[in-house]
Amino acid sequence: MNRGSVDDTSEEQDGKAQSIAGQRAIKRLMVPVRKKIRIAQLLAFLSGVLSIAPYVALVELGGALLGQFDPDRAWRIVMILIGAYTTRLFLYFLALLATHVVDLDLRSQMRREITNKLARVELSWFTRTSSGQIRKSIQDDTATAHTVIAHGPVEKLNAIVSPVCLLAYAFYLDWRLGLLSIATFPLYLGMYGLSMRGMGEKTAQMDTKLARVSSTMAEFIAGISVVKAFGKVGQAHRAYLEAAGQFSQFYHAWAMPLVSMSCLSFSWVSIPVLLVVNLGGGAALLAAGVVTAEKVIATTLIALVLPGAVMTVAMISWSYQLAGSAAVRLVNMMDLPVLTWPEIGMQPTSFDIRVQDVSYSYGETRALDQVSVEIPQGAVTALVGPSGSGKSTLATLVARFADPDEGRISIGGVDLMDMDEQTLYDTVAFVLQDAQLIRDSLAANIALACPAASLDEIRQAAQAACIDDFIMSLPRGYDTVVGDDTQLSGGQAARIAIARALMKDAPILVLDEATAMADPESEALIQQALTRLSQGRTVLVIAHRLASIRGADQIVVMNRGGIQACGTHEQLLGNAHYQALLAQGEVKENVK
């Protein structure tokens, strides 16, 4: 078996599993509204039963007109027809109205639940999840579920009940006419069933491949300025082209046979074919004197509407498959683990940090393994090590972006899990690699932790962060809205984040490669700002540049989730792991 066939088989198996998971997820999402949906379906069922009213009236009216004419009877039939049909439409309207109201309530409920979940989820989850994925779940996926909630339960049931009642009435009129009305359906259903074989698995595969196309396109667009500057556009968009090509090949291979078979199957229930079969066969039976003309007309009309009902069921089933992937994402979002906080937290009396036998994993990946280290109060501790050594994971656990799988982390002898949220984040401030700014004024971004701060206080923090001159050069100054009035460079955004940390004035500071996104011109300004920010605080810093760590009170060398050495720069010069980092350029400055 070649590699391609193995991959196809694997994708089909994954698609089948995703399809099953999707249908389970839809059922779970509908649990809160199941009773209301049942009421709407009862209305739809009654509406479906009343669908036979026009055909009953047609037969009765034909008998009244073609036999001995009775105007009173004919008028009563017409009035009954109008009443029954009006009742059918009204019931159907009520059913759809009920499901649409349910859909709006459920969407609102899901969005509130997801929003509340995001407010309590581990902060580390946000570093692994893009804002686009979150927006897709809250907006797009809840909207995708619309069809299977607002339309599916009613329209699918109606599309089943109505033709069953009509077909039963056709057989009631005459079993031979009933058979004629479905004479071509076995051929249609057989061919259509073949074309729809594996539809759930294929739909799930399509959703996965489209998500891959969307992801690679977003990555390409997000980094377009960088790749163009380095002349790597061809390489950068290759991943997108490959993803798009794979989707195109998959969709063409799936859609062409599907369309061909579907078109051929629909020919068996086309209007000309149905008219020929039903009117031709009905005429023969009429000539034999075994049926009446009104019965032939009624069953022929029934035969014409049956295919539409089957198509409605197929379309709703397709919508269920499409909504399955969205439902899985929504369920996963609502099942996110959250951090728990005590109602009354303990207050640390000092600001030293102690990490004891801490282990942490990302899925199957062991990021930290039995790590222990003490970070003295008022000292600068630097974490160094190769990529994937666990530096960032350890730093974010100190800020309680997540909880350790094993071990404990304490500040001033108080376990982080025993602190309430306000106390912890009044104690710990952090400046991350990628400065997260909100779409608001620069003043609001700097005063995020202190919204009541005056402009003078904000400017003092900005001056200490070496960003005040830049802000004052903007036409709107501190009222400049990030993302609307200006686009900040990585270095400018980092200095805004430093000013924000200065405003917060927390006794513990976590710095995760704050100069990583800075241009050379901004780096010196950021280092000045960081020097001011670090004064008098317990600082935990992740850095690759020797200039920023050689003066640290303590350097912790990490590798493969563990601590290999700990000491000052001079003490570590004889350590093999530290020397390896210097030699490999992980710490980017030659020892002098």
N, C-alpha and C positions, 0 to 999 in steps of 0.2 A: 504494500500500500504506500503510495507516495505521500509526501508531506502535505500537499494541498488537500487531498481527500481526508487526511487525519484532522486538519484544521477545520474543514467543512463539517465533519462529523461532530467535532468538539463544539463548534458554534451552534449546530442544531440542538445538541444536548443542552447547552447553556440557554438557548432560546426557549426550549421546552420548559426548563426549570423556571425561567423568568416569566413565562406565560402563566404557569401554575401559581407562582408567587404573586403575580399581578392580580389574578382573580381572587385569591385569598385576601389580598390587601383591599380590594374593592369591597368585599363583603365586610371586612372589619370597619372600614370607614363608614359604611352605611348602618352599622349597629345602632347608633344613637337615634336614627330617624326611621328605623325599620317599621315601627307601628304606623307612623304617618304614611309611609310608602304603601303599606298594606291597604289603608283606607283609600288612597288614590287608585290603587289597582282594582279594588272592588268597584269603584265608579267606572273605571275603564272596562271592566268585565261586563257590567250592565250595558254600557254603551256598545260594546261589541255584539252582545246578544241582539240589541235593537237594530243592528245593521241589516237584518233580514227584512225589516219592515217595508222598505220600498219594493222589494221583490214579491213579498206576499201581497202587497197592495196592487202591484202590476197584474199578477195572476187573477186576483179577485176582480179587479176593474175590467180586465179582459173578458172574464166570464160575464160580467154585468153588461158590457157593451156588445159583445158578439152574440150573446144569447137573447133571451127576452129582456128588452131594455127596461131597467128600473131606475129612474133618475134619483129617487131617495136613497137607494142602496149605493149608487155610484157616488153620491155626495158624501155619504157617511164614510165610505172607503177613503175618499180624498182627505177628509178631515182627520181620520185616524192616521193616515199617512203623514200629514203635516205635523200632527201632534207627536207621533212616534219619532219622526226624524228630528224635530226640534228638541225633544227630550234627549235623543242620542247625542246631538251636538252639545247640549248644555252639560250633560254628564261628562263628556270628553273634555270640555272646557274646564269644568271643575277639577277633574283629575289632573290635567296639566298645570292648572293654577296651583293646586296643592303641592305638586312635585317641584315647581319652580320656587315657591315660598320655602319649601324644605331645603332646596339647593342653596338658596341665598343664606338661610340660617346656618346650614352645615359649613358652607364656605367661610362665613364669618367666624364660626366656632373653631374651625381648623386653623385659620389665620391667627386667632387669639391664642390658641393652644401652642402653636409653633412659636409665636412671638414670646409668650411666657416661658416656653422651654429655652429659647435662645438667651433669655435674660438670666437663666440659671445654669446654662451648659458650661462645661469646662472651657476655659479660654483657649486652651491648646487646640480645641476643635476648630476655632476660627483660623488658626495658622495653617491648617490642612485643607480648608474649604474656602473657595473663592466667593466673593460677593455675588457673582453671577449665578452660582449654584443656589445660593440662598434665595435670591430674587426669583429664580425659576420655580422653586418649590412654593414660595408664598404667593406668587402671582400666577405664573403660567400653569403649574400643575393643579392648583385648585380650580382654575378655569377649565382645564382639560377634563376634569371629572364632571363638568356640567352636564354633558350629554347622557352619561350613564346614571345620573341622579334625576335630572329634570325631565328627560325624555325617555330614556331606556325603559324604566319599569312600566310606564304607561303605553308607549308606542309598541314595544315588543309584545306585551300582553294583548293589546288590541289587534296587532297583526297576526296573532295566533287564534284568538277567540273568534274574531269576525269571519275569517275564511272557513273555520270549522263549522260555524253556524250556517254559513251560506251553503257550504257543501252538503251539510246534513239536510238542509231544505231542498237542495237540488235532488238528492236521492229520495226525499219524501215525495217530491212531485212525480218522479219516475226514475227507477234505478238505472234504466238504460241512458236517460239523459244525464244522470249523475256521472255515469262512467265516461260519457262523451266529454263532459266538462273537465275531466282530469286525464283524458286519454294520452296527451302528450307530456304530462308531468313526469312520469317515470324517466323518460329520456332526458328531460331538462334537469331533474334532480340528480340523476346519476352523473351527468357530465359536469354539472355545477359542483357537486360534491368532490369530484376528482380535482377540479381546479382549486377548490378551497382546502385541499388536504395540506396539513401542516401550517395553516394560516397563523395560528397562535405563535408557533415557534418562529416563523418567518417575520412576523410583526415585531416580536421582541428583538430579533437580530437586527431588523431595520432601525429600531429605536437606538440600539447600542451603537451601530455604525454612524447614525446621524449625530449622536452625542459625541462620538470621536471626531467627526468632521467639525462640529461646533467648537470643541475644545481646542483643536489644533489651530483653527482659524482665530480664535480669541487670543491664543498665545502669540501667533504671528503678528496680529494687529497691535497687541500690547507692547511688543518689542520692536516694532517697525523702525522707530527712530534710531535705535541702537544698531540694528543689522544693516540699515542703509549707510550709517556712518562708517561702518567697517567693511562695506561692500560685500556683505554675505547674504544678500536677499535671496539668491538662488538656493542656497543651503537652508535658509530659515524657512522658506515656504515649501520646501520639499515634503515635510511631514504633512502639511495640509493637503498638498496635491496627492500624496499617497493615500491619505484617508479618503479624500473625495473620489479618487480612482477606484478604491476598493468598494466604496458604497455604490458607485455607478455600475461596476461589474456585477455586484450582487443584485442590485435592483433590476438591471436588464435581464439577467439570467432568471430572475423570479417573475418579473412582470410580463415578459413576452409570452411564455406559455400560458400564464394566467389569463391575459387579455384574449388570446386566441381561443382558448377553451371556453371562457366566459361568453364571448360573442357567439360561438357556435351553440352553446347551451341555450342562450336566450332566443335563438332563432326558433326553437321548438315551442316557445310560448309567445311568439310575436302575434300581433293582431291578425294579420292575414291568415296565418296557419290556424289560429283558434276559430276564426270565422268559418273557414272552409270545413274544419272538422265538425264544429257544433251545428252550424246551419245546414251543412250537407247531410250529416247524420240525422239531424232533427227533421229535415225535410223528408227523408226516407221513412222515418217513423211516423211522421204526419200523414204521408201518403198511405201508409199501412193502416191508418186509423187508430193507432194505439196511444197517441198523445195529441194534445191540442196546441194550437199556434202560440197561445200566451205562455204555455209552459216551455216551449222551445225558445222563445225570446228571453224568458226569465233566466233559464239555465245558460244560455249563450252569454248574457250579460254577466252572470256569476263567473263564468269561465274567464271572461276578460279582466275581472278585478283580482282574481286569485294570484297571478304572477306579481302584482304590485305588493301584495302582502308578504310574499316570500322574499322579495327584494328588501322590504323594510326590515324584516328579521335579520337578513344578511348584513345590512348596513349598521344596524344597532349592535350586532355581534362584533363587527369590525371596530366600532367605537369602543366597545368593552375591551378589546385587545389593545387599542391605542391608549386607553385610560389606565390599563394595568400597570405600565411602567411608571406613569405619573403617581398612581396610588402607592406603589412600592416606595418611591422617594418620599412621599408624604408620611407614610407610616414610619420609615426610617428616621425622618426628622422628628416625629413625635416620640420616638423611642430613645432619643439621645440621652445618655447618662447625664445627670446634673450634679452639681456640687451642693452639698447640704451644709447649712450654717446653723450654729447654736443661736437660740433666741437671745441669750445673755452670754456674751463672750468674755474670755479672760483677757486682762490687759498685761502686756509684757512690761517688765520693770527695767529692762536693759535691751540693747539692740545688737547683741552678738547672735550669730546664726549657727545652729548645730544640725548637721546632716548625719543621721545614724542608720546604717545598713539599708540604704534606700535602693530599691529596684523598681524599674518601670519599663513597660513594653508597649510598642505600637503594633498591635496585632501579634504576629509571630516574631517580630523583630525586638530583640532585647536591647533597649537603649541604655539602661543603667543596670549594673549588677553589683549589689551589696556595696554601695558607695557610702563612705563615711568621711566627713571633713568638718573642721571647725573654722568659722569665719569670725575673727575678733571684731568687737565693736570699734568703730572709728578707723578701721584699717581698710586698705584697698587690696582685694583679692582678685587675681586674674586667673581665668580658666583658659588653658591652651591645649591644643591637640588637633589631630587631623580631622577632616570632615567625617561626620558620623561617629565621633568618639563619645558624644553624649554631653558636650558642653552646654548647648542651648537647652537641652532637655532639663539638665540640672538647674540652670538659671531660672527657667520658667516654673519649675516645681517650687523654687523658693518664693516666687511671686504667686504661688498657688493657681497657676493656669490649669493644673490638674493635680490629682492626689496620687501619691506613690502606690504602687501595687503592694510593696512591702516596705517596712521601716517607717521612720518618722522624721519630720523636719520641724525644728522649734526656733522661735525667736525669744530671746530672754527667758528661756526655759519653758515657754508656753507653746504647745503643739499648734501648728497652723490650723488644724481642724477644730481647735478649741476657741479660736478667735472668731468673732462675728465679722461680717464682710466689711463693715465700715472701719473697724479697728485695723484690720489687715491692710486695707488699701490707704489708710491714713499713715500706716507705718512703712509701707513699701511702695516706691515709685519705680518706674522702668522706662527706659528709652530703647526702643527696638530698632533692628536693622531697617525695616521698612516703616517709616513714621506714618502712623495712621491719623489723618486729619479729617475732620467732619466738614460738610459743605455749609460753612458758616463764615462769619467774619474772622479775620486773623485774631482780633481781640478775644472773641469767644473761644477760639481754639486754644489760645494761651491760658485763658481763665477757666478752662473746662472743669477743673477740680475746685475752683473757687469762683463761682459765677457772680458773687457779690463784689469782686475785686474792683477797685477804681482804675481808671485809665493810667494814673500815675504809677500804681503798683504793677500794672501789666507792662508798662514801658520800662520800669526798673528791671523786671525779669528779662524782657527782650534785650535790653542793653547788656545785661550779664551774659546772655546767650549770643551776643554779637549779631543780632538780627534787626535791631531797632533802626539802624541807618537805612537798611533795605526797605523796611516797611514804610518809613517816612518818605521814601522816594516815590512811593506809589501814589497815584492821583487821589485815592480814597483813604490812604493811610491805613490805620487799624480797622477801618470799616470795610476794607477790601475783602470780598467773599472768595474763599478758596474754590477753585474750579469754575467760577463764573467770571470774576474780574481778573484773575491771574492764575497762571500755572507755575507752581513752584518746582525748582530743581530738587534733586535728592538732598543736597547739602542744606538748602534753605528749609526744606521740610524737617530735616534733622534738628536744626537750630530752633525751629518753632516747638518741636517736641521737648527740647532741652529747657526752653523757657517755660513750658507747661510744667515740667518737673520741678523747676525752681519755684514756681508759684505754689506748688503743692507742699514743698518744704518737708518732705518725708525724711525720717532719719536713716532709712535704708534705701539704697539705690541699686538697681539692676541695669547694667548697660550691655546690650547684645550687639556688638560690632556697629556702634552708632555712626562710624565714619564710612561704612561699606558703600553707601549710595552717594557719597560726596565726590565732587570733582576736586582736583588738586588745590584750586584756589580756595574752596570752602573748607578743606580739611584742617588747615591751620586754625581757622576761626572756630571750628567745632572743638578742636583740642583745647583752645583757650576756654571755651564755654564749659567743657567737661571738667576742666581743672577747677573752675569756680564752683561748679555744681557738686563736686566730690568733697569739697572742704568740710571737715567736721562730720562726715557721714560714713556709715558702713557701706562699702561699695563692693559689688560683685560685678566684674567686667569680663566680657568675652572679647578677645582681640587677637588679630593675627600680626599686627605690626609691633615690632620690638620696642619702638620709641614710646608706644603707649602703655607698655607693661613692664619695662625693665626697672622702673622705679617703684613697682608695686611692693607692698609689704609682704605679700605672699603670692606665689605663682603655683597653681595646681595643674600638673600635667596629666591629661586624660587620654585614654586609648581604649577602644572597644568597650566602652561603657564602664570602665574602671579607672581608679586613680593610680598612676604609676609612680608619681613623685610629687613632693611638695616642699617649697622653700623659696628663698629669694633668687634673683637672677644669678648672682655670683655663686650661690650655693648649688645651683642646678647646672652650672656649666660643665660639671663632670658627669652629669647624668646622661645615659645613652639615649633615652627617649627624648629628652630635651635637645640634645645635640642633633638627633635625627630630624626633629622639627626644624631646627635652624638650617640644616643641610638641605632639606627638601623645600625650603622656602615657605613653609607654613607660617613662620614668623619672619616677616619680610624686611630684615635688616641685618647686615653682617655684624658680627661681634667685633668690636674694636678693642 
